[in-house]
Every structure is written in structure tokens, then in C-alpha cells.
């Protein structure tokens, strides 16, 4: 996993930078508009092109990488024509989706926030009809990302959100309650800038394009057949978010924004660590699958889950312990009220409970896609959606916004196990005994960390009066305790991490 580990580090660093800009975007919105009508309308409108189109594009990206890898091994001469047809297909699809939205914009927006007042609904429609122009750029830049991943060019892939976040921050700060549409055009400008950045990077890696669409190409037919279930699976994930928003729209004003702000914190963890790993890992999984290297594929799966758990388990615990402090530190400024930050902290707490389960499922989903099995993860994700909606309806009454976040975590936990069983049936025993032992050791080390960080934070806050300083030092102390305990417990993944770090930091001696 040497190359994959390097690419993962590149993606973690670049994605972290991108997510910090994403936080700046959220802070700008919270500072300027708080959690109210304009922020709710903007967030729903911003999610519409993502939910409608990104699911299709993510599916095309997955299918494109899988089939391009197969062509590279079996028939390299057809790679260019296949790539040209895919890009042309995406351009046409973008135009069709944009036209359909403009024809039915009121009905489509109503689906995303069924309980909005007429005023908020009209505002959302106004935002959305401009932001939907973004689909003209979103689709093709996903294919650019696939081409760059296949050619091991992960820097631009990791930075893909930077132009969007910068443009949105600037547009939010330039806007006002009287000139709010500046924010909508900022979204379009951001996606356009990301398109240009990825195109330039792809061209440097040898990407060329000539308009062509050969629907008789059997690989285009296979791509379409692969895309449908992958799209359904990825759309179901977005539908789960939409279901949360729809139910939250019936709660007090600002509830949608509260869920979004809290999800931004936990989403940063998954984007920086989980998505970075799976993005770097997927091309390798497709190569192992194409070569029928099942044993290596299973070993890669175990190592990936183990190393990811080493990071995610203590991070999720830390987010739960300091959920309110993090919310206050990040969002407790400007128009945001103390009540807003309390509610955001509660959302962070309950979303964090499901981080580990989501992470393991994400790796398994990519293994299934690499094996060209798109049905199993789609059915599992559909089951998670149904369970999430049932739990939403059951928990929203007694727990309000907290119940919506908890429902998401519970559904992720429950549906992880049948997916694991399905993967074992498909490729044989996964060798999970050693992985389970390691996870138990990580859990023990996390418990020790939790016992140490709370009194450390309280002591430092009493002495310094600074929440930021106290939290930062407590986190560093917790990381140290966690690392030492894992070393004492001889956690296998910690050993791999330490040995790898020493090897990279130790100068290599010249032989001879």
C-alpha cells in the first residue's frame, strides 16, 4: 500500500485545506445571516444541484474508472474513444437536467423542503434557478477527476473544492439581505473555476477530447448499466439528507441550518480521512479486481479498515466529548446565538456516534464497486434510507433535531453488518479476527484518552480562561495518551504506522 498511502497523505492534506475553506464558508454564512430564513433557503438551494446531479456524476466517475482500467489492460487502443464518448454523454445529460429543472423548478424545490413557508419557498426557488447553472460544470469535472486518479495525479483532485469555497466566501461577504443573489452567482463562479482548474491539470496529464458519442460501443453500454444502480445507491444517500431536511423544515426556524452546521464538522472528518483513503484506494482496488488478485484485495481491505479505524475511533470520541465546545468555538460568533451553538453541539454529538460505522461501510462499498457488483451496496443503502426515515419519524418528536442526527448514526450501525456478511459471501473469509482484536485495543485506548482529556481541559480552562487554548492542549494531550496506550497494547495498526513513519523520516544509506 506504499503508493496508495502516499496518495492518501496528499489527499488528506489537500482535503483538509479545502475543508478549512469550507468552514470559512460556513462561518461566513453563520456570521452574516445566523440560522434563519435566508441561510435555510440558501442551503436547500445549494443542495439541489448536488443531490440531483452529483449522484449521477459520482456513479459515472466510478464506472469510468472501473471500465477505463479494464480497457487499459485488455484493449488500450479504445481508451480514447471511450473517454470521448463519456464526456459527450455527460455534457448532453447536464443540458437535459438543467432544462427539466427550469420547467419544474417550483415542484422540485417543494420536494426538498415541503414545509417551507411561501416566502422561504420563493426565496429558495430564486436561489436555485441560478445555482442550477452549475450542473454545466459539475458533470464533466467529475470525469476529469477520474482521469487524474487513474494517472495518479491526486493534488488537483484534493483541491477541487478550493475554488468553490473561495468564491462562496467572497460572495457571502459581498452580499447583504438586500442583495442576497450575489451568493447564488458565487456558487456558479466557484464551480466554473473548479472546472477550469481540473481541465488544466488533466491536459497536463495527457487528456484530450474530441466530441464523439458511440452508443454502440459495448463499454458505453456497460457503463450505463453500471451507472444506474450506483446512481441509485449514491442518490439514496442524498435522499437521506433530503429526508432529514424535509422533516427539519417542520421544526423551529433555523433547524435545517443547525443540521447543516453540525454535519459540516463530522463531514470534515469523513472527507479528510475516509474519502481521501477511498479515493486513493479505488484505482488500486479496480486493478486488483481486474487481475483477479482476491487475496491481495482482501488484505488491502483489512489494512485500510484498520488504519482508518486507528484515526476515526478517537476522533469520533473527541467530537462527542467536546461537541459543545467545538460548536461554540467554531460557530459562536456574529449573528449566531448561544442557543444556535448549543443545538449545533447536540447535532455534532449524535452524528459523531456513527462516524466509524460510516467509514467501514464506505470502504466496503468501494470494494463492491471494484468487483463490479453495484447491486449489493445499492440495496444496503436503500435499507439504510428506509430505516433512517423510520427512525427520524420516531425520534424527531421526543428529540427534535437531535433525533434526526441520532437516526442517521443508528441506521449506519445496523446496516453495516449485513454488508459485511455479503462481502464475505462474495470473496470468502475476510480474516477479520485480527482486525477485531485491533479495534478492541483501539477502543480501550480511546477510553483511556477520554478519561484524561476532560479533567485536562477543565483544569486548563480554569487556569487560562481561554477555550481555544484549553481545547487545543487537551486534544494534543489526548492524542499523546491514545498513541502511548496503543503502543503499550501492541495494536498492530499503530505498529505499522510507527514503523512507516520511522522509515520515512530515517535517511536511506547509500549502498555500495
FENGIHU-V551813 format. One record per residue. N is the residue number from 1. OMEGA is omega in whole degrees, 0 to 359 (NA if undefined). Layout:
<<N;OMEGA> <N;OMEGA>>
This chain:
<<1;184> <2;180> <3;179> <4;179> <5;179> <6;179> <7;179> <8;179> <9;178> <10;181> <11;179> <12;182> <13;182> <14;179> <15;177> <16;178> <17;179> <18;182> <19;175> <20;175> <21;175> <22;175> <23;177> <24;177> <25;180> <26;178> <27;178> <28;179> <29;181> <30;181> <31;186> <32;187> <33;181> <34;176> <35;185> <36;187> <37;183> <38;180> <39;177> <40;181> <41;180> <42;183> <43;178> <44;180> <45;179> <46;180> <47;186> <48;178> <49;179> <50;183> <51;182> <52;192> <53;184> <54;176> <55;178> <56;183> <57;177> <58;177> <59;177> <60;178> <61;180> <62;179> <63;180> <64;180> <65;182> <66;185> <67;176> <68;177> <69;178> <70;178> <71;181> <72;180> <73;188> <74;186> <75;185> <76;183> <77;184> <78;183> <79;184> <80;181> <81;177> <82;180> <83;178> <84;181> <85;180> <86;180> <87;179> <88;178> <89;180> <90;177> <91;181> <92;179> <93;178> <94;181> <95;180> <96;181> <97;179> <98;180> <99;180> <100;180> <101;182> <102;179> <103;186> <104;188> <105;181> <106;180> <107;181> <108;179> <109;179> <110;178> <111;184> <112;180> <113;190> <114;185> <115;177> <116;173> <117;178> <118;180> <119;180> <120;178> <121;180> <122;178> <123;179> <124;178> <125;180> <126;176> <127;190> <128;184> <129;173> <130;183> <131;181> <132;174> <133;181> <134;183> <135;178> <136;179> <137;186> <138;187> <139;186> <140;182> <141;171> <142;178> <143;174> <144;179> <145;179> <146;178> <147;180> <148;177> <149;180> <150;180> <151;176> <152;176> <153;190> <154;182> <155;180> <156;178> <157;180> <158;183> <159;188> <160;182> <161;184> <162;180> <163;179> <164;182> <165;178> <166;181> <167;181> <168;178> <169;181> <170;183> <171;178> <172;181> <173;178> <174;183> <175;176> <176;178> <177;178> <178;182> <179;185> <180;183> <181;174> <182;181> <183;180> <184;179> <185;175> <186;177> <187;180> <188;180> <189;180> <190;178> <191;178> <192;179> <193;177> <194;177> <195;181> <196;180> <197;181> <198;177> <199;179> <200;179> <201;180> <202;179> <203;177> <204;179> <205;175> <206;181> <207;172> <208;181> <209;172> <210;182> <211;181> <212;175> <213;181> <214;181> <215;177> <216;177> <217;182> <218;179> <219;174> <220;176> <221;177> <222;179> <223;181> <224;179> <225;176> <226;187> <227;186> <228;179> <229;178> <230;178> <231;179> <232;179> <233;181> <234;178> <235;179> <236;177> <237;178> <238;178> <239;177> <240;175> <241;179> <242;178> <243;177> <244;182> <245;181> <246;179> <247;180> <248;180> <249;177> <250;177> <251;180> <252;180> <253;180> <254;184> <255;178> <256;179> <257;179> <258;178> <259;181> <260;180> <261;179> <262;179> <263;178> <264;180> <265;181> <266;178> <267;177> <268;179> <269;181> <270;180> <271;184> <272;186> <273;187> <274;182> <275;176> <276;180> <277;184> <278;177> <279;178> <280;186> <281;190> <282;177> <283;178> <284;178> <285;179> <286;178> <287;179> <288;178> <289;180> <290;180> <291;181> <292;179> <293;188> <294;181> <295;178> <296;179> <297;179> <298;179> <299;177> <300;178> <301;182> <302;181> <303;181> <304;180> <305;181> <306;181> <307;178> <308;179> <309;178> <310;180> <311;189> <312;183> <313;179> <314;179> <315;179> <316;177> <317;179> <318;178> <319;179> <320;182> <321;185> <322;184> <323;182> <324;180> <325;180> <326;179> <327;180> <328;182> <329;185> <330;189> <331;186> <332;182> <333;173> <334;185> <335;179> <336;181> <337;175> <338;178> <339;177> <340;184> <341;177> <342;180> <343;178> <344;178> <345;178> <346;178> <347;178> <348;182> <349;186> <350;174> <351;183> <352;180> <353;184> <354;186> <355;183> <356;181> <357;177> <358;183> <359;180> <360;179> <361;182> <362;177> <363;180> <364;179> <365;180> <366;175> <367;178> <368;180> <369;178> <370;178> <371;181> <372;172> <373;181> <374;184> <375;186> <376;180> <377;179> <378;179> <379;179> <380;180> <381;176> <382;177> <383;178> <384;178> <385;181> <386;180> <387;181> <388;180> <389;178> <390;180> <391;176> <392;182> <393;181> <394;188> <395;185> <396;179> <397;182> <398;188> <399;180> <400;183> <401;179> <402;179> <403;179> <404;179> <405;180> <406;179> <407;179> <408;181> <409;181> <410;181> <411;176> <412;179> <413;185> <414;186> <415;177> <416;187> <417;176> <418;177> <419;177> <420;179> <421;180> <422;179> <423;178> <424;178> <425;185> <426;186> <427;178> <428;182> <429;185> <430;181> <431;188> <432;184> <433;180> <434;179> <435;179> <436;177> <437;179> <438;181> <439;176> <440;177> <441;177> <442;178> <443;178> <444;178> <445;178> <446;177> <447;177> <448;177> <449;181> <450;179> <451;183> <452;192> <453;184> <454;177> <455;178> <456;179> <457;181> <458;180> <459;182> <460;179> <461;178> <462;184> <463;187> <464;184> <465;181> <466;179> <467;182> <468;180> <469;181> <470;181> <471;180> <472;180> <473;179> <474;179> <475;178> <476;178> <477;179> <478;179> <479;179> <480;179> <481;180> <482;180> <483;181> <484;180> <485;178> <486;177> <487;179> <488;179> <489;181> <490;175> <491;187> <492;183> <493;175> <494;176> <495;178> <496;181> <497;182> <498;179> <499;179> <500;179> <501;179> <502;181> <503;181> <504;182> <505;180> <506;179> <507;179> <508;180> <509;177> <510;179> <511;178> <512;NA>>
